[in-house]
Amino acid sequence: MVKKAMLRIEKDSDGCVTKLTLMGRIQSNHVAFLRSAMNDGCERTILDLGQVTLVDLEVIRFLVSCEDSGVELVQCPPYVREWILRERAEGS
């Protein structure tokens, strides 16, 4: 388990799938750390957002790019999903 400010991350990897469970507040200064945690050579990455309480715009843009590159977002809070959809609509 890794603690980074108000963000807690639990990483589970079985060799071909990496699952990061994110808990708490994700802020823009966490994005580089998250990219690093995801970059472990696994063919499939899952971000579990079920316990995320707060995000900012930079994090939403990061999540959009994650989905675009094949990362699966699970248990995404409704407000985060809505914000992702709005950001996609504005970006197109």
Protein Blocks (a to p, Z undefined) as FASTA:
>chain_A
ZZehjbccddddehjaccdddehjddfklmmmmmmmmmnopabdcddfklccbdcfklmm
mmmmmmmnopacehiafklmmmmmmmmmmmZZ
